[in-house]
Structures are given as structure tokens and as C-alpha cells.
Amino acid sequence: MTDFTLDKLDAFLAERAKASPEESYTAKLIAKGQAHAAKKLGEEAVEAVIAAVEKDRRGLMMESADVLYHLLVVLRAGGVPLQDVMAELERRTAQSGLQEKASRPQG
């Protein structure tokens, strides 16, 4: 079992974001802007879905790692701290998923 966490990944990305875009893929994604990083996230999410549909366990694991990485890059590019997302998840787990979904504004 690994002790690597999303917090550790987020801290790693914070450091890599400070590097030159020529030296760091993370810095390069952030330099290109949130929309570019979001497109990369979308591509990785689609690849994860395909792996899941194809029941490709290893592919799903690898693509899920890409999704998490790119999600954290998009959050960083958008100025949304991971801790804010975790706080929202914590708030949502205080009630059932059906109750939480019903409490959302209808749009």
C-alpha cells in the first residue's frame, strides 16, 4: 500500500508549476492556460472511460492517474485549491448522495 496522496501530488505540482515551461510539463500546461489544460483533462477522461468500457483494468488505472494529474493542473490553473474541493466532498458526504443531489438548484 502506498502513502502517496492527492495532497502530495498537489504539492509536487506546485513545485513543478514554478519551473520553466521548457523544463516542466506541468508548467507548460499552466502557461498555456486553463482552457488548454481543461482540454487535456477531457482527453484523459475519455481515455479512462474507454478503458472502463473495454474492461481494461490496467488501462483504467493508468488513465485514471492521468485524469487525477490533469484535474489538479486544471484546478491550479483556475486558482481552485485542492483543499476547497476536498472540503466540498466532505460536506457532501454528510448526507446521502440522493439527498445531496436533490438539494442542488435545478437548472
C-alpha positions as CSV (number, residue, x, y, z in Angstrom):
1,M,0.0,0.0,0.0
2,T,1.3,3.4,-0.9
3,D,1.2,6.5,1.2
4,F,1.2,8.8,-1.8
5,T,-1.9,11.1,-1.6
6,L,-3.6,13.8,-3.6
7,D,-2.1,16.3,-1.2
8,K,1.4,15.0,-2.0
9,L,0.7,15.2,-5.8
10,D,-0.7,18.7,-5.4
11,A,2.4,19.8,-3.5
12,F,4.6,18.2,-6.2
13,L,2.6,20.0,-8.9
14,A,3.0,23.3,-7.0
15,E,6.8,22.9,-7.2
16,R,6.7,21.9,-10.9
17,A,4.5,24.8,-11.8
18,K,7.3,27.2,-10.6
19,A,9.8,25.7,-13.1
20,S,10.3,26.9,-16.7
21,P,7.8,25.6,-19.2
22,E,10.8,24.2,-21.1
23,E,11.7,22.1,-18.1
24,S,8.3,21.1,-16.7
25,Y,5.2,19.7,-18.5
26,T,3.1,21.0,-15.5
27,A,4.5,24.5,-16.0
28,K,3.9,24.2,-19.8
29,L,0.3,23.2,-19.3
30,I,-0.3,26.1,-16.8
31,A,1.5,28.6,-19.1
32,K,-0.9,27.6,-21.9
33,G,-3.9,28.5,-19.8
34,Q,-6.8,26.8,-18.1
35,A,-8.7,26.1,-21.3
36,H,-5.7,24.2,-22.8
37,A,-5.3,22.2,-19.5
38,A,-9.0,21.5,-19.4
39,K,-8.9,20.1,-23.0
40,K,-6.1,17.8,-21.9
41,L,-8.2,16.7,-18.9
42,G,-11.1,16.0,-21.2
43,E,-8.9,13.8,-23.4
44,E,-7.6,11.8,-20.5
45,A,-11.2,11.4,-19.1
46,V,-12.4,10.0,-22.4
47,E,-9.4,7.6,-22.5
48,A,-10.4,6.5,-18.9
49,V,-14.0,5.9,-20.0
50,I,-12.8,3.8,-23.0
51,A,-10.6,1.7,-20.7
52,A,-13.5,1.2,-18.3
53,V,-15.9,0.2,-21.1
54,E,-13.4,-2.2,-22.5
55,K,-12.8,-3.6,-19.0
56,D,-9.1,-2.8,-19.4
57,R,-8.1,-2.8,-15.7
58,R,-4.5,-1.7,-16.3
59,G,-5.5,0.9,-18.9
60,L,-8.2,2.3,-16.5
61,M,-5.6,2.5,-13.7
62,M,-3.1,4.3,-15.9
63,E,-5.7,6.7,-17.5
64,S,-7.1,7.4,-14.0
65,A,-3.7,8.6,-12.9
66,D,-3.6,10.9,-15.9
67,V,-7.1,12.2,-15.1
68,L,-6.1,13.0,-11.5
69,Y,-2.9,14.7,-12.6
70,H,-4.7,16.8,-15.2
71,L,-7.5,17.6,-12.8
72,L,-5.1,19.0,-10.3
73,V,-3.4,21.0,-13.0
74,V,-6.7,22.5,-14.1
75,L,-7.6,23.3,-10.5
76,R,-4.2,25.0,-10.1
77,A,-4.6,26.9,-13.4
78,G,-8.0,28.1,-12.2
79,G,-6.9,29.1,-8.8
80,V,-9.0,26.5,-7.0
81,P,-7.2,24.9,-4.1
82,L,-7.5,21.2,-3.8
83,Q,-8.5,21.7,-0.1
84,D,-11.6,23.6,-1.3
85,V,-12.6,20.5,-3.4
86,M,-11.9,18.2,-0.5
87,A,-14.0,20.4,1.8
88,E,-16.9,20.2,-0.7
89,L,-16.6,16.4,-0.8
90,E,-16.6,16.3,2.9
91,R,-19.7,18.5,3.0
92,R,-21.4,16.2,0.6
93,T,-20.6,13.0,2.5
94,A,-22.5,14.4,5.5
95,Q,-25.7,13.3,3.7
96,S,-26.7,10.6,1.3
97,G,-25.8,11.1,-2.4
98,L,-29.5,11.2,-3.3
99,Q,-30.2,13.9,-0.7
100,E,-27.3,15.9,-1.8
101,K,-28.3,15.7,-5.5
102,A,-31.9,16.7,-4.6
103,S,-30.6,19.8,-2.7
104,R,-28.9,21.2,-5.8
105,P,-30.6,24.0,-7.6
106,Q,-32.5,22.8,-10.7
107,G,-31.2,24.4,-13.9
